[in-house]
Amino acid sequence: MSEVLLAANGISKNFGGVRALANVSLTIGKGEIYGLIGPNGAGKTTFFNVLTGLYTADAGSVTLSGRALNLGQPHEVVRAGIARTFQNIRLFANMTALENVMVGRHTKSRAGVWGAVTASRATRAEEAAIVARAHTLLKYVGIDARANDLARNLPYGDQRRLEIARALATEPGLLALDEPAAGMNASETAALRELIAGLRSDGITILLIEHDVKLVMGLCDRVAVLDYGEKIAEATPEAVQRDPRVIEAYLGGPVE
């Protein structure tokens, strides 16, 4: 593994009497694609929600580039350098594709309320730069031709790409993708695989939750497996596929 980018230590989370996460620890190296898999209810999305500030952990800590994250504060997590997509797409349906990406970019905006009200020269220049960067990101994910279309009018696969573009607009050190291939057909999944591989080639570190095990095994450098909130394995895709505990809990057999 390369230099550690993210380290999660002893993350635990309970919902009443339900144990969602139990002392989960993992490290993600800079520049790698790290997969997180497991059966439904294993705790994968709960871990994502803790990592990105939507939930506050009952125990444990997370560091990014050696600095502690203030878990439970989503805006601070984004500013620190973690961006995410969601299992159920969460776009601004009645805004254009361009405007959706601009929202992500505005998390890095320096202009305050006064600058926006007065429309100062610096604010206008920054806004122009935000528009330009949003166009660049739409082109990067392959949907620049749909820049002025409302998000709700985009095909499903393009909505997934738009959500990734919006996350990239925050300039993340770590991009967390929560089941990005969910609901995609074979051609859309193949295009997504190419996009994710390209992101890693361009220096983006990726944490990937995905039920398409073939996609995970073909993309990831390392894979962790959760079962009933516990990490039961962490290894290369090849080693994970041979692990008896993983086969019993999730895979049921080798991935073809």
CYANA upper distance limits for C-alpha pairs under 8 A (distance plus 0.5 A):
  1 MET  CA     29 GLY  CA      6.17
  2 SER  CA     29 GLY  CA      5.56
  2 SER  CA     30 LYS  CA      6.44
  2 SER  CA     31 GLY  CA      8.08
  2 SER  CA     32 GLU  CA      8.50
  3 GLU  CA     29 GLY  CA      5.87
  3 GLU  CA     30 LYS  CA      6.05
  4 VAL  CA     27 THR  CA      7.09
  4 VAL  CA     28 ILE  CA      6.34
  4 VAL  CA     29 GLY  CA      4.77
  4 VAL  CA     30 LYS  CA      6.26
  4 VAL  CA     65 SER  CA      7.55
  5 LEU  CA     27 THR  CA      8.04
  5 LEU  CA     28 ILE  CA      6.30
  5 LEU  CA     29 GLY  CA      5.70
  5 LEU  CA     30 LYS  CA      5.41
  5 LEU  CA     64 LEU  CA      6.15
  5 LEU  CA     65 SER  CA      5.37
  5 LEU  CA     66 GLY  CA      7.98
  6 LEU  CA     27 THR  CA      6.12
  6 LEU  CA     28 ILE  CA      5.65
  6 LEU  CA     29 GLY  CA      7.44
  6 LEU  CA     30 LYS  CA      8.48
  6 LEU  CA     62 VAL  CA      7.68
  6 LEU  CA     63 THR  CA      6.19
  6 LEU  CA     64 LEU  CA      5.06
  6 LEU  CA     65 SER  CA      6.74
  6 LEU  CA     66 GLY  CA      8.16
  7 ALA  CA     25 SER  CA      7.96
  7 ALA  CA     26 LEU  CA      6.44
  7 ALA  CA     27 THR  CA      4.89
  7 ALA  CA     28 ILE  CA      7.00
  7 ALA  CA     62 VAL  CA      6.14
  7 ALA  CA     63 THR  CA      5.79
  7 ALA  CA     64 LEU  CA      7.16
  8 ALA  CA     24 VAL  CA      7.89
  8 ALA  CA     25 SER  CA      5.54
  8 ALA  CA     26 LEU  CA      5.78
  8 ALA  CA     27 THR  CA      6.77
  8 ALA  CA     60 GLY  CA      7.95
  8 ALA  CA     61 SER  CA      6.44
  8 ALA  CA     62 VAL  CA      4.90
  8 ALA  CA     63 THR  CA      7.10
  9 ASN  CA     23 ASN  CA      7.96
  9 ASN  CA     24 VAL  CA      7.12
  9 ASN  CA     25 SER  CA      4.95
  9 ASN  CA     26 LEU  CA      7.26
  9 ASN  CA     60 GLY  CA      5.91
  9 ASN  CA     61 SER  CA      5.85
  9 ASN  CA     62 VAL  CA      6.72
 10 GLY  CA     22 ALA  CA      7.99
 10 GLY  CA     23 ASN  CA      4.50
 10 GLY  CA     24 VAL  CA      5.44
 10 GLY  CA     25 SER  CA      5.62
 10 GLY  CA     59 ALA  CA      7.17
 10 GLY  CA     60 GLY  CA      4.96
 10 GLY  CA     61 SER  CA      7.35
 11 ILE  CA     21 LEU  CA      7.20
 11 ILE  CA     22 ALA  CA      7.07
 11 ILE  CA     23 ASN  CA      5.34
 11 ILE  CA     24 VAL  CA      5.31
 11 ILE  CA     25 SER  CA      6.91
 11 ILE  CA     57 ALA  CA      6.91
 11 ILE  CA     58 ASP  CA      8.03
 11 ILE  CA     59 ALA  CA      6.07
 11 ILE  CA     60 GLY  CA      4.77
 11 ILE  CA     61 SER  CA      7.00
 12 SER  CA     20 ALA  CA      7.94
 12 SER  CA     21 LEU  CA      5.15
 12 SER  CA     22 ALA  CA      5.08
 12 SER  CA     23 ASN  CA      5.52
 12 SER  CA     24 VAL  CA      7.09
 12 SER  CA     57 ALA  CA      6.40
 12 SER  CA     58 ASP  CA      6.06
 12 SER  CA     59 ALA  CA      5.60
 12 SER  CA     60 GLY  CA      6.91
 13 LYS  CA     19 ARG  CA      6.90
 13 LYS  CA     20 ALA  CA      6.01
 13 LYS  CA     21 LEU  CA      5.38
 13 LYS  CA     22 ALA  CA      7.26
 13 LYS  CA     56 THR  CA      8.41
 13 LYS  CA     57 ALA  CA      5.77
 13 LYS  CA     58 ASP  CA      5.61
 13 LYS  CA     59 ALA  CA      7.56
 14 ASN  CA     18 VAL  CA      6.04
 14 ASN  CA     19 ARG  CA      5.02
 14 ASN  CA     20 ALA  CA      5.92
 14 ASN  CA     21 LEU  CA      7.35
 14 ASN  CA     58 ASP  CA      7.54
 15 PHE  CA     19 ARG  CA      6.99
 15 PHE  CA     20 ALA  CA      7.44
 19 ARG  CA    228 TYR  CA      8.29
 19 ARG  CA    229 GLY  CA      7.25
 20 ALA  CA     41 GLY  CA      8.47
 20 ALA  CA     42 ALA  CA      7.86
 20 ALA  CA     43 GLY  CA      5.92
 20 ALA  CA     46 THR  CA      7.45
 20 ALA  CA    228 TYR  CA      7.44
 20 ALA  CA    229 GLY  CA      5.49
 21 LEU  CA     43 GLY  CA      6.44
 21 LEU  CA     46 THR  CA      7.98
 21 LEU  CA     47 PHE  CA      7.75
 21 LEU  CA    228 TYR  CA      8.00
 21 LEU  CA    229 GLY  CA      4.49
 21 LEU  CA    230 GLU  CA      6.70
 22 ALA  CA    229 GLY  CA      5.92
 22 ALA  CA    230 GLU  CA      5.86
 23 ASN  CA     59 ALA  CA      8.34
 23 ASN  CA     60 GLY  CA      7.90
 23 ASN  CA    230 GLU  CA      7.52
 24 VAL  CA    229 GLY  CA      8.22
 24 VAL  CA    230 GLU  CA      6.71
 24 VAL  CA    231 LYS  CA      6.49
 25 SER  CA    231 LYS  CA      8.26
 28 ILE  CA     32 GLU  CA      7.66
 28 ILE  CA     34 TYR  CA      7.10
 29 GLY  CA    205 THR  CA      8.24
 30 LYS  CA    205 THR  CA      6.35
 31 GLY  CA    200 ARG  CA      6.76
 31 GLY  CA    203 GLY  CA      6.10
 31 GLY  CA    204 ILE  CA      6.39
 31 GLY  CA    205 THR  CA      4.98
 31 GLY  CA    206 ILE  CA      8.07
 32 GLU  CA    200 ARG  CA      7.35
 32 GLU  CA    204 ILE  CA      8.42
 32 GLU  CA    205 THR  CA      5.80
 32 GLU  CA    206 ILE  CA      6.94
 32 GLU  CA    220 CYS  CA      8.01
 32 GLU  CA    221 ASP  CA      6.70
 33 ILE  CA    200 ARG  CA      7.55
 33 ILE  CA    205 THR  CA      6.56
 33 ILE  CA    206 ILE  CA      5.21
 33 ILE  CA    207 LEU  CA      6.49
 33 ILE  CA    208 LEU  CA      7.63
 33 ILE  CA    219 LEU  CA      7.49
 33 ILE  CA    220 CYS  CA      5.33
 33 ILE  CA    221 ASP  CA      6.07
 33 ILE  CA    222 ARG  CA      7.59
 34 TYR  CA    206 ILE  CA      6.67
 34 TYR  CA    207 LEU  CA      5.39
 34 TYR  CA    208 LEU  CA      6.57
 34 TYR  CA    220 CYS  CA      5.96
 34 TYR  CA    221 ASP  CA      6.55
 34 TYR  CA    222 ARG  CA      5.71
 34 TYR  CA    223 VAL  CA      6.23
 34 TYR  CA    224 ALA  CA      8.26
 35 GLY  CA    207 LEU  CA      6.41
 35 GLY  CA    208 LEU  CA      5.21
 35 GLY  CA    209 ILE  CA      6.49
 35 GLY  CA    210 GLU  CA      8.14
 35 GLY  CA    216 VAL  CA      6.81
 35 GLY  CA    220 CYS  CA      6.31
 35 GLY  CA    221 ASP  CA      8.34
 35 GLY  CA    222 ARG  CA      6.78
 35 GLY  CA    223 VAL  CA      4.94
 35 GLY  CA    224 ALA  CA      6.67
 36 LEU  CA     44 LYS  CA      7.27
 36 LEU  CA    207 LEU  CA      7.81
 36 LEU  CA    208 LEU  CA      6.47
 36 LEU  CA    209 ILE  CA      5.45
 36 LEU  CA    210 GLU  CA      7.73
 36 LEU  CA    223 VAL  CA      6.32
 36 LEU  CA    224 ALA  CA      5.50
 36 LEU  CA    225 VAL  CA      6.38
 36 LEU  CA    226 LEU  CA      7.86
 37 ILE  CA     44 LYS  CA      7.47
 37 ILE  CA    209 ILE  CA      6.47
 37 ILE  CA    210 GLU  CA      6.90
 37 ILE  CA    211 HIS  CA      7.39
 37 ILE  CA    213 VAL  CA      8.42
 37 ILE  CA    223 VAL  CA      7.84
 37 ILE  CA    224 ALA  CA      6.91
 37 ILE  CA    225 VAL  CA      5.47
 37 ILE  CA    226 LEU  CA      6.83
 38 GLY  CA     42 ALA  CA      6.25
 38 GLY  CA     44 LYS  CA      7.75
 38 GLY  CA    211 HIS  CA      8.42
 38 GLY  CA    225 VAL  CA      5.84
 38 GLY  CA    226 LEU  CA      5.52
 38 GLY  CA    227 ASP  CA      6.39
 38 GLY  CA    249 ALA  CA      8.25
 38 GLY  CA    250 TYR  CA      6.52
 39 PRO  CA    226 LEU  CA      8.14
 39 PRO  CA    227 ASP  CA      7.10
 39 PRO  CA    249 ALA  CA      7.77
 39 PRO  CA    250 TYR  CA      6.19
 41 GLY  CA    227 ASP  CA      8.45
 41 GLY  CA    228 TYR  CA      7.39
 42 ALA  CA    226 LEU  CA      6.02
 42 ALA  CA    227 ASP  CA      5.11
 42 ALA  CA    228 TYR  CA      5.13
 42 ALA  CA    229 GLY  CA      5.72
 42 ALA  CA    230 GLU  CA      8.22
 43 GLY  CA     47 PHE  CA      6.59
 43 GLY  CA    226 LEU  CA      7.21
 43 GLY  CA    227 ASP  CA      7.86
 43 GLY  CA    228 TYR  CA      7.25
 43 GLY  CA    229 GLY  CA      5.45
 44 LYS  CA     48 PHE  CA      6.94
 44 LYS  CA    209 ILE  CA      7.50
 44 LYS  CA    226 LEU  CA      7.42
 44 LYS  CA    229 GLY  CA      8.46
 45 THR  CA     49 ASN  CA      6.55
 45 THR  CA    178 ASP  CA      7.73
 45 THR  CA    209 ILE  CA      8.36
 46 THR  CA     50 VAL  CA      6.71
 46 THR  CA     55 TYR  CA      8.23
 47 PHE  CA     51 LEU  CA      6.56
 48 PHE  CA     52 THR  CA      6.57
 48 PHE  CA    176 ALA  CA      8.09
 48 PHE  CA    178 ASP  CA      8.27
 49 ASN  CA     53 GLY  CA      6.56
 49 ASN  CA     54 LEU  CA      5.40
 49 ASN  CA     55 TYR  CA      5.93
 50 VAL  CA     54 LEU  CA      6.38
 50 VAL  CA     55 TYR  CA      5.10
 50 VAL  CA     56 THR  CA      6.30
 50 VAL  CA     57 ALA  CA      6.55
 50 VAL  CA     71 LEU  CA      7.25
 50 VAL  CA     72 GLY  CA      7.71
 51 LEU  CA     55 TYR  CA      8.43
 51 LEU  CA     62 VAL  CA      7.87
 51 LEU  CA     71 LEU  CA      7.39
 52 THR  CA     71 LEU  CA      7.73
 52 THR  CA     72 GLY  CA      8.29
 52 THR  CA     73 GLN  CA      8.50
 52 THR  CA     74 PRO  CA      6.32
 52 THR  CA     77 VAL  CA      6.46
 52 THR  CA     78 VAL  CA      8.03
 52 THR  CA     82 ILE  CA      7.39
 52 THR  CA     83 ALA  CA      7.96
 52 THR  CA     84 ARG  CA      7.93
 53 GLY  CA     70 ASN  CA      8.18
 53 GLY  CA     71 LEU  CA      5.36
 53 GLY  CA     72 GLY  CA      4.59
 53 GLY  CA     73 GLN  CA      5.43
 53 GLY  CA     74 PRO  CA      4.75
 53 GLY  CA     75 HIS  CA      8.41
 53 GLY  CA     77 VAL  CA      6.83
 54 LEU  CA     72 GLY  CA      6.28
 54 LEU  CA     73 GLN  CA      7.62
 54 LEU  CA     74 PRO  CA      6.51
 55 TYR  CA     71 LEU  CA      7.99
 55 TYR  CA     72 GLY  CA      6.05
 56 THR  CA     71 LEU  CA      6.33
 56 THR  CA     72 GLY  CA      5.13
 57 ALA  CA     71 LEU  CA      7.86
 57 ALA  CA     72 GLY  CA      8.37
 61 SER  CA     68 ALA  CA      7.86
 61 SER  CA     69 LEU  CA      8.11
 61 SER  CA     71 LEU  CA      8.48
 62 VAL  CA     68 ALA  CA      6.44
 62 VAL  CA     69 LEU  CA      6.24
 62 VAL  CA     71 LEU  CA      8.28
 63 THR  CA     67 ARG  CA      5.51
 63 THR  CA     68 ALA  CA      4.77
 63 THR  CA     69 LEU  CA      6.07
 64 LEU  CA     68 ALA  CA      6.95
 64 LEU  CA     69 LEU  CA      7.26
 64 LEU  CA     80 ALA  CA      8.24
 64 LEU  CA     81 GLY  CA      8.41
 69 LEU  CA     76 GLU  CA      8.46
 69 LEU  CA     77 VAL  CA      7.07
 69 LEU  CA     80 ALA  CA      7.94
 70 ASN  CA     76 GLU  CA      7.38
 70 ASN  CA     77 VAL  CA      7.38
 71 LEU  CA     77 VAL  CA      7.71
 73 GLN  CA     77 VAL  CA      6.85
 74 PRO  CA     78 VAL  CA      6.77
 75 HIS  CA     79 ARG  CA      6.75
 76 GLU  CA     80 ALA  CA      6.52
 77 VAL  CA     81 GLY  CA      6.99
 77 VAL  CA     82 ILE  CA      6.41
 77 VAL  CA     83 ALA  CA      8.42
 78 VAL  CA     82 ILE  CA      5.49
 78 VAL  CA     83 ALA  CA      6.14
 78 VAL  CA    107 THR  CA      8.44
 78 VAL  CA    170 THR  CA      7.68
 78 VAL  CA    172 PRO  CA      7.98
 79 ARG  CA    107 THR  CA      7.72
 79 ARG  CA    108 LYS  CA      8.07
 79 ARG  CA    170 THR  CA      8.21
 81 GLY  CA    170 THR  CA      8.15
 81 GLY  CA    171 GLU  CA      7.43
 81 GLY  CA    172 PRO  CA      4.91
 81 GLY  CA    173 GLY  CA      5.42
 81 GLY  CA    174 LEU  CA      6.84
 82 ILE  CA    172 PRO  CA      5.67
 82 ILE  CA    173 GLY  CA      6.56
 82 ILE  CA    174 LEU  CA      5.40
 82 ILE  CA    175 LEU  CA      6.51
 82 ILE  CA    176 ALA  CA      7.72
 83 ALA  CA    167 ALA  CA      5.85
 83 ALA  CA    168 LEU  CA      7.79
 83 ALA  CA    170 THR  CA      7.41
 83 ALA  CA    172 PRO  CA      6.16
 83 ALA  CA    174 LEU  CA      7.01
 83 ALA  CA    175 LEU  CA      5.63
 83 ALA  CA    176 ALA  CA      6.58
 84 ARG  CA    164 ILE  CA      8.39
 84 ARG  CA    167 ALA  CA      6.50
 84 ARG  CA    175 LEU  CA      6.21
 84 ARG  CA    176 ALA  CA      4.95
 84 ARG  CA    177 LEU  CA      6.18
 84 ARG  CA    178 ASP  CA      7.84
 85 THR  CA     89 ILE  CA      7.96
 85 THR  CA     90 ARG  CA      8.42
 85 THR  CA    163 GLU  CA      6.68
 85 THR  CA    164 ILE  CA      6.97
 85 THR  CA    167 ALA  CA      7.32
 85 THR  CA    176 ALA  CA      6.99
 85 THR  CA    177 LEU  CA      5.64
 85 THR  CA    178 ASP  CA      6.26
 85 THR  CA    180 PRO  CA      8.06
 86 PHE  CA     90 ARG  CA      7.12
 86 PHE  CA    177 LEU  CA      7.45
 86 PHE  CA    178 ASP  CA      5.62
 86 PHE  CA    179 GLU  CA      7.79
 86 PHE  CA    180 PRO  CA      8.17
 87 GLN  CA    178 ASP  CA      5.52
 87 GLN  CA    179 GLU  CA      5.76
 87 GLN  CA    180 PRO  CA      7.26
 87 GLN  CA    182 ALA  CA      7.80
 89 ILE  CA    159 GLN  CA      8.02
 89 ILE  CA    160 ARG  CA      7.50
 89 ILE  CA    163 GLU  CA      7.84
 90 ARG  CA    163 GLU  CA      8.09
 91 LEU  CA    100 ASN  CA      7.51
 91 LEU  CA    151 ALA  CA      7.37
 91 LEU  CA    159 GLN  CA      8.33
 91 LEU  CA    163 GLU  CA      7.22
 92 PHE  CA    100 ASN  CA      6.87
 92 PHE  CA    151 ALA  CA      7.23
 93 ALA  CA    150 LEU  CA      7.06
 93 ALA  CA    151 ALA  CA      5.39
 93 ALA  CA    152 ARG  CA      5.14
 94 ASN  CA    150 LEU  CA      6.21
 94 ASN  CA    151 ALA  CA      6.90
 94 ASN  CA    152 ARG  CA      7.02
 95 MET  CA     99 GLU  CA      6.40
 95 MET  CA    100 ASN  CA      6.85
 95 MET  CA    150 LEU  CA      5.84
 95 MET  CA    151 ALA  CA      6.61
 96 THR  CA    100 ASN  CA      6.74
 96 THR  CA    147 ALA  CA      7.08
 96 THR  CA    148 ASN  CA      5.78
 96 THR  CA    149 ASP  CA      5.62
 96 THR  CA    150 LEU  CA      4.52
 96 THR  CA    151 ALA  CA      5.91
 97 ALA  CA    101 VAL  CA      7.03
 97 ALA  CA    146 ARG  CA      7.27
 97 ALA  CA    147 ALA  CA      5.47
 97 ALA  CA    148 ASN  CA      6.63
 97 ALA  CA    149 ASP  CA      6.52
 97 ALA  CA    150 LEU  CA      6.54
 97 ALA  CA    151 ALA  CA      5.84
 97 ALA  CA    162 LEU  CA      7.24
 98 LEU  CA    102 MET  CA      6.75
 98 LEU  CA    131 VAL  CA      8.13
 98 LEU  CA    134 ALA  CA      6.62
 98 LEU  CA    135 HIS  CA      7.22
 98 LEU  CA    138 LEU  CA      7.97
 98 LEU  CA    147 ALA  CA      5.39
 98 LEU  CA    148 ASN  CA      6.80
 99 GLU  CA    103 VAL  CA      6.78
100 ASN  CA    104 GLY  CA      7.44
100 ASN  CA    151 ALA  CA      8.30
100 ASN  CA    162 LEU  CA      8.32
100 ASN  CA    166 ARG  CA      6.86
101 VAL  CA    105 ARG  CA      6.93
101 VAL  CA    134 ALA  CA      5.99
101 VAL  CA    137 LEU  CA      8.36
101 VAL  CA    138 LEU  CA      8.40
101 VAL  CA    162 LEU  CA      7.91
101 VAL  CA    165 ALA  CA      6.76
101 VAL  CA    166 ARG  CA      4.72
101 VAL  CA    167 ALA  CA      8.31
101 VAL  CA    169 ALA  CA      6.84
102 MET  CA    106 HIS  CA      6.56
102 MET  CA    130 ILE  CA      6.74
102 MET  CA    131 VAL  CA      7.02
102 MET  CA    134 ALA  CA      6.24
102 MET  CA    166 ARG  CA      7.84
102 MET  CA    169 ALA  CA      7.89
103 VAL  CA    107 THR  CA      7.67
103 VAL  CA    166 ARG  CA      7.81
104 GLY  CA    166 ARG  CA      5.58
104 GLY  CA    167 ALA  CA      6.76
104 GLY  CA    168 LEU  CA      8.22
104 GLY  CA    169 ALA  CA      5.63
104 GLY  CA    170 THR  CA      5.95
105 ARG  CA    109 SER  CA      7.52
105 ARG  CA    130 ILE  CA      6.81
105 ARG  CA    134 ALA  CA      7.95
105 ARG  CA    166 ARG  CA      7.94
105 ARG  CA    169 ALA  CA      5.18
105 ARG  CA    170 THR  CA      5.82
106 HIS  CA    130 ILE  CA      7.91
106 HIS  CA    170 THR  CA      8.38
107 THR  CA    170 THR  CA      6.85
108 LYS  CA    170 THR  CA      7.09
109 SER  CA    126 GLU  CA      8.00
111 ALA  CA    115 GLY  CA      5.82
111 ALA  CA    116 ALA  CA      7.07
111 ALA  CA    123 THR  CA      6.36
111 ALA  CA    126 GLU  CA      8.34
112 GLY  CA    116 ALA  CA      6.86
113 VAL  CA    117 VAL  CA      6.69
114 TRP  CA    118 THR  CA      6.59
115 GLY  CA    119 ALA  CA      6.12
115 GLY  CA    120 SER  CA      6.33
115 GLY  CA    123 THR  CA      6.41
116 ALA  CA    120 SER  CA      7.96
116 ALA  CA    123 THR  CA      7.15
119 ALA  CA    123 THR  CA      6.29
119 ALA  CA    124 ARG  CA      6.65
120 SER  CA    124 ARG  CA      6.71
121 ARG  CA    125 ALA  CA      6.66
122 ALA  CA    126 GLU  CA      6.63
123 THR  CA    127 GLU  CA      6.60
124 ARG  CA    128 ALA  CA      6.70
125 ALA  CA    129 ALA  CA      6.80
126 GLU  CA    130 ILE  CA      6.72
127 GLU  CA    131 VAL  CA      6.78
128 ALA  CA    132 ALA  CA      6.73
129 ALA  CA    133 ARG  CA      6.58
130 ILE  CA    134 ALA  CA      6.60
131 VAL  CA    135 HIS  CA      6.83
132 ALA  CA    136 THR  CA      6.81
133 ARG  CA    137 LEU  CA      6.74
133 ARG  CA    169 ALA  CA      8.21
134 ALA  CA    138 LEU  CA      6.73
134 ALA  CA    169 ALA  CA      7.58
135 HIS  CA    139 LYS  CA      6.76
135 HIS  CA    144 ASP  CA      7.03
135 HIS  CA    147 ALA  CA      7.82
136 THR  CA    140 TYR  CA      6.65
136 THR  CA    144 ASP  CA      8.39
137 LEU  CA    141 VAL  CA      6.85
137 LEU  CA    165 ALA  CA      6.18
137 LEU  CA    168 LEU  CA      8.04
137 LEU  CA    169 ALA  CA      7.77
138 LEU  CA    142 GLY  CA      6.66
138 LEU  CA    143 ILE  CA      5.82
138 LEU  CA    144 ASP  CA      5.12
138 LEU  CA    147 ALA  CA      7.59
138 LEU  CA    162 LEU  CA      7.67
138 LEU  CA    165 ALA  CA      6.78
139 LYS  CA    143 ILE  CA      6.27
139 LYS  CA    144 ASP  CA      4.97
139 LYS  CA    145 ALA  CA      8.44
140 TYR  CA    144 ASP  CA      8.43
140 TYR  CA    165 ALA  CA      8.45
141 VAL  CA    161 ARG  CA      6.51
141 VAL  CA    162 LEU  CA      7.98
141 VAL  CA    164 ILE  CA      8.32
141 VAL  CA    165 ALA  CA      7.03
141 VAL  CA    195 LEU  CA      7.49
142 GLY  CA    161 ARG  CA      8.33
143 ILE  CA    147 ALA  CA      7.54
143 ILE  CA    158 ASP  CA      7.25
143 ILE  CA    161 ARG  CA      8.13
143 ILE  CA    162 LEU  CA      8.13
146 ARG  CA    154 LEU  CA      8.18
149 ASP  CA    153 ASN  CA      7.13
149 ASP  CA    154 LEU  CA      7.57
150 LEU  CA    154 LEU  CA      7.46
151 ALA  CA    159 GLN  CA      7.25
152 ARG  CA    159 GLN  CA      8.47
154 LEU  CA    158 ASP  CA      6.43
154 LEU  CA    159 GLN  CA      6.42
155 PRO  CA    159 GLN  CA      6.80
156 TYR  CA    160 ARG  CA      7.03
156 TYR  CA    184 MET  CA      8.12
157 GLY  CA    161 ARG  CA      6.96
157 GLY  CA    184 MET  CA      6.95
157 GLY  CA    188 GLU  CA      6.67
158 ASP  CA    162 LEU  CA      6.53
159 GLN  CA    163 GLU  CA      6.75
160 ARG  CA    164 ILE  CA      7.02
160 ARG  CA    180 PRO  CA      7.14
161 ARG  CA    165 ALA  CA      6.74
162 LEU  CA    166 ARG  CA      6.68
163 GLU  CA    167 ALA  CA      6.80
164 ILE  CA    168 LEU  CA      6.66
165 ALA  CA    169 ALA  CA      6.74
166 ARG  CA    170 THR  CA      7.79
167 ALA  CA    171 GLU  CA      8.19
167 ALA  CA    172 PRO  CA      8.00
167 ALA  CA    175 LEU  CA      7.88
168 LEU  CA    172 PRO  CA      6.78
168 LEU  CA    175 LEU  CA      8.07
172 PRO  CA    204 ILE  CA      8.22
173 GLY  CA    204 ILE  CA      6.99
173 GLY  CA    205 THR  CA      6.92
174 LEU  CA    204 ILE  CA      7.12
174 LEU  CA    205 THR  CA      5.48
174 LEU  CA    206 ILE  CA      6.19
174 LEU  CA    207 LEU  CA      7.64
175 LEU  CA    204 ILE  CA      7.53
175 LEU  CA    205 THR  CA      6.70
175 LEU  CA    206 ILE  CA      5.34
175 LEU  CA    207 LEU  CA      6.71
176 ALA  CA    206 ILE  CA      6.34
176 ALA  CA    207 LEU  CA      5.16
176 ALA  CA    208 LEU  CA      6.51
176 ALA  CA    209 ILE  CA      8.49
177 LEU  CA    206 ILE  CA      7.83
177 LEU  CA    207 LEU  CA      6.69
177 LEU  CA    208 LEU  CA      5.46
177 LEU  CA    209 ILE  CA      6.69
178 ASP  CA    208 LEU  CA      6.80
178 ASP  CA    209 ILE  CA      5.45
178 ASP  CA    210 GLU  CA      7.20
179 GLU  CA    208 LEU  CA      7.74
179 GLU  CA    209 ILE  CA      5.71
179 GLU  CA    210 GLU  CA      4.87
179 GLU  CA    211 HIS  CA      7.25
180 PRO  CA    209 ILE  CA      8.42
180 PRO  CA    210 GLU  CA      7.48
181 ALA  CA    188 GLU  CA      8.44
181 ALA  CA    189 THR  CA      6.37
181 ALA  CA    192 LEU  CA      7.73
181 ALA  CA    210 GLU  CA      7.59
181 ALA  CA    212 ASP  CA      7.79
182 ALA  CA    210 GLU  CA      8.25
182 ALA  CA    211 HIS  CA      8.22
184 MET  CA    188 GLU  CA      6.09
184 MET  CA    189 THR  CA      6.34
185 ASN  CA    189 THR  CA      6.63
186 ALA  CA    190 ALA  CA      6.71
187 SER  CA    191 ALA  CA      6.78
188 GLU  CA    192 LEU  CA      6.63
189 THR  CA    193 ARG  CA      6.63
190 ALA  CA    194 GLU  CA      6.92
191 ALA  CA    195 LEU  CA      6.78
192 LEU  CA    196 ILE  CA      6.67
193 ARG  CA    197 ALA  CA      6.65
193 ARG  CA    215 LEU  CA      7.63
193 ARG  CA    219 LEU  CA      7.96
194 GLU  CA    198 GLY  CA      6.62
195 LEU  CA    199 LEU  CA      6.71
196 ILE  CA    200 ARG  CA      6.98
197 ALA  CA    201 SER  CA      6.81
197 ALA  CA    219 LEU  CA      7.52
198 GLY  CA    202 ASP  CA      6.71
199 LEU  CA    203 GLY  CA      7.07
199 LEU  CA    204 ILE  CA      5.95
199 LEU  CA    205 THR  CA      8.45
200 ARG  CA    204 ILE  CA      5.35
200 ARG  CA    205 THR  CA      6.63
200 ARG  CA    206 ILE  CA      7.70
208 LEU  CA    216 VAL  CA      8.25
210 GLU  CA    215 LEU  CA      8.32
210 GLU  CA    216 VAL  CA      7.17
212 ASP  CA    216 VAL  CA      7.00
213 VAL  CA    217 MET  CA      6.54
213 VAL  CA    255 VAL  CA      7.84
214 LYS  CA    218 GLY  CA      6.56
214 LYS  CA    255 VAL  CA      6.94
214 LYS  CA    256 GLU  CA      7.88
215 LEU  CA    219 LEU  CA      6.68
216 VAL  CA    220 CYS  CA      6.18
217 MET  CA    237 PRO  CA      5.79
217 MET  CA    238 GLU  CA      8.21
220 CYS  CA    236 THR  CA      8.43
220 CYS  CA    237 PRO  CA      7.48
221 ASP  CA    236 THR  CA      6.60
221 ASP  CA    237 PRO  CA      7.53
222 ARG  CA    234 GLU  CA      7.54
222 ARG  CA    235 ALA  CA      5.89
222 ARG  CA    236 THR  CA      4.89
222 ARG  CA    237 PRO  CA      6.46
223 VAL  CA    233 ALA  CA      8.45
223 VAL  CA    234 GLU  CA      6.05
223 VAL  CA    235 ALA  CA      6.11
223 VAL  CA    236 THR  CA      6.45
223 VAL  CA    237 PRO  CA      6.40
223 VAL  CA    240 VAL  CA      7.56
224 ALA  CA    231 LYS  CA      7.37
224 ALA  CA    232 ILE  CA      8.19
224 ALA  CA    233 ALA  CA      6.06
224 ALA  CA    234 GLU  CA      4.65
224 ALA  CA    235 ALA  CA      7.17
225 VAL  CA    231 LYS  CA      6.16
225 VAL  CA    232 ILE  CA      6.26
225 VAL  CA    233 ALA  CA      5.70
225 VAL  CA    234 GLU  CA      6.88
225 VAL  CA    246 VAL  CA      7.65
226 LEU  CA    230 GLU  CA      5.79
226 LEU  CA    231 LYS  CA      4.96
226 LEU  CA    232 ILE  CA      6.38
226 LEU  CA    233 ALA  CA      7.97
227 ASP  CA    231 LYS  CA      6.97
227 ASP  CA    232 ILE  CA      7.11
227 ASP  CA    249 ALA  CA      7.48
232 ILE  CA    245 ARG  CA      7.61
232 ILE  CA    246 VAL  CA      7.84
233 ALA  CA    240 VAL  CA      7.35
233 ALA  CA    243 ASP  CA      8.22
233 ALA  CA    245 ARG  CA      8.33
233 ALA  CA    246 VAL  CA      7.65
234 GLU  CA    240 VAL  CA      7.42
235 ALA  CA    239 ALA  CA      6.37
235 ALA  CA    240 VAL  CA      6.22
236 THR  CA    240 VAL  CA      6.63
237 PRO  CA    241 GLN  CA      6.72
238 GLU  CA    242 ARG  CA      7.23
239 ALA  CA    243 ASP  CA      6.87
240 VAL  CA    246 VAL  CA      7.33
241 GLN  CA    246 VAL  CA      7.57
241 GLN  CA    247 ILE  CA      7.45
241 GLN  CA    251 LEU  CA      8.02
241 GLN  CA    253 GLY  CA      8.22
241 GLN  CA    254 PRO  CA      6.44
241 GLN  CA    255 VAL  CA      7.61
242 ARG  CA    246 VAL  CA      8.29
242 ARG  CA    247 ILE  CA      7.79
242 ARG  CA    254 PRO  CA      7.82
243 ASP  CA    247 ILE  CA      6.80
244 PRO  CA    248 GLU  CA      6.60
245 ARG  CA    249 ALA  CA      6.58
246 VAL  CA    250 TYR  CA      6.09
246 VAL  CA    251 LEU  CA      6.75
246 VAL  CA    252 GLY  CA      8.50
247 ILE  CA    251 LEU  CA      5.07
247 ILE  CA    252 GLY  CA      5.23
247 ILE  CA    253 GLY  CA      6.22
247 ILE  CA    254 PRO  CA      8.33
248 GLU  CA    252 GLY  CA      6.33
251 LEU  CA    255 VAL  CA      8.12
